[in-house]
């Protein structure tokens, strides 16, 4: 099991202690314990936990408001702990980007699967964002190559195929990628010789 770095946030020291014991028993790493939402925001931005387990009802800044602020800046998974299972609260929690919520008192039977699901969702999401980034880059690259090819056709009075071949030759001769060749052409650097 990967050792997830977890932050515990609750204004009640007994709950914090219970959670800490359950988590340590299961081999998780407790990164930090906080007693209100404000501390949670501050510490999570500093320590970048994988997961935050956070109470809803806390002084200074409640768990839902804190979750909203944190989720705007980090893609940390957040499990909310609540004493109630009110519809309104659940809706609000969903809108603040909370991964899941648990109703107190929390037992190991609820907590551990919730953590594992939250973490695997986070990993899937991260994989997906990486794929999207990669595709975006690839498409942008292709777009630049097309634009550059147009310039070569115009400047060297070549057919599309000739222009593309010219760019490929240039790339091989100079051991640079086609994307780089396109970049040079578009920046109008001296490549035509
Ligand atoms: Mg509380």
Boltz pocket constraint, residues with backbone or C-beta under 6 A from the ligand:
constraints:
  - pocket:
      binder: B
      contacts: [[A, 10], [A, 11], [A, 12], [A, 55], [A, 56], [A, 57], [A, 58]]
      max_distance: 6.0
